[in-house]
Amino acid sequence: MNRRPPMIVIEQDGMSHNQKDITHTFQVNFFAMCLLNTFPWDSLGRELITSKTPDIVLDILEKTCLHPICLRNPPSVKYRRRFLTELIKRHEMLDAEPLDSLYEALGEVLCAQEDDMCFKTYLLPTGDAVSLAENVALISEGTTGLVTWEAALYLAEWALENTHIFKNKTVLELGSGVGLTGIVTCRSSSLNKYIFSDCHQAVLQRLKNNIANCLTNGDSNSTSVCVEELVWENVPEEQLQRIQANTIIAADVVYDPEIIAGLVRLLTRLLTCNFQESHPDVYIASTIRNLQTYDCFKKELEKAGLQHVVIKDSVSQVFPYNRESTIEMIKIHV
């Protein structure tokens, strides 16, 4: 397997606390490819006026486009071009002298060829960087599974705070997508086994590549990891018997009314199978984009004899994404 990406280490001796915060926010947002309007540009401008030096701009450049992670697992060419263009504009709007290093970095990006694939990198509290290959387009090859969605970020944050739930467990993740939630869970919890699953061939291949890139044999965590093709409507009984998960998790799997019935039938089979000593725990995180679709999911659960409880515990935000979206986490049981 490939070695994991380098850690992001914040070492900025000689900089003020405010400068460190600004630079760190720029770095975290850049690697996660956040919208440019979410960056603290005004704070950067005030810092440039106060310090009267371009040091913070040069440090931001070093911590983003020139960082080893960007050289190995870069955000999209288009994103880097827009970021550098905005950074140059914000610096020079204060009548500052142009910086050769900024223009050299922009020149390299302008000469680069755009690809259908890019990398988003998420920084864990430990300083570890999780770099995931994702598609530039939200929908490609007939699936939405080649990008990371908000509920997956939320579920990963919840897993970071609830490692006890996964201790010594066999975990099955439904609709793993590019693998963020599972990779973060494997990095942070003492699991017995983690089973990633999806149904789309392109997603499964991308998932395997990301697992190889982010979970290595050299990790101190000895979790056994595998990837399963799981078509909800047609899962053989022997496959369920082989999996035998104690804990089942999923994120952003309730988005299309047409797949809800198949999902609920699979959950029913998993929760009522007679080849396990106890019922597994099932946790599902959903971004509620269409209330009617989400209500349909809950009604199907009720019709199947499955109950649910909303998990209302607050979850600390670790990753940069829009928390204004309505995300609900539920635990499903018989």
Secondary structure as UniProt FT lines:
FT   TURN            13..14
FT   HELIX           17..31
FT   TURN            32..33
FT   HELIX           36..38
FT   HELIX           41..51
FT   HELIX           55..63
FT   TURN            64..66
FT   HELIX           68..72
FT   HELIX           77..92
FT   TURN            93..95
FT   HELIX           100..111
FT   STRAND          117..123
FT   TURN            125..126
FT   STRAND          129..135
FT   TURN            141..142
FT   TURN            145..146
FT   HELIX           150..161
FT   HELIX           163..166
FT   TURN            167..168
FT   STRAND          170..174
FT   TURN            177..178
FT   HELIX           180..188
FT   STRAND          193..198
FT   HELIX           201..214
FT   TURN            217..218
FT   STRAND          224..229
FT   HELIX           232..234
FT   HELIX           237..243
FT   STRAND          247..251
FT   HELIX           257..272
FT   TURN            274..275
FT   STRAND          281..287
FT   HELIX           291..303
FT   TURN            304..305
FT   STRAND          307..310
FT   TURN            323..324
FT   STRAND          327..333
//
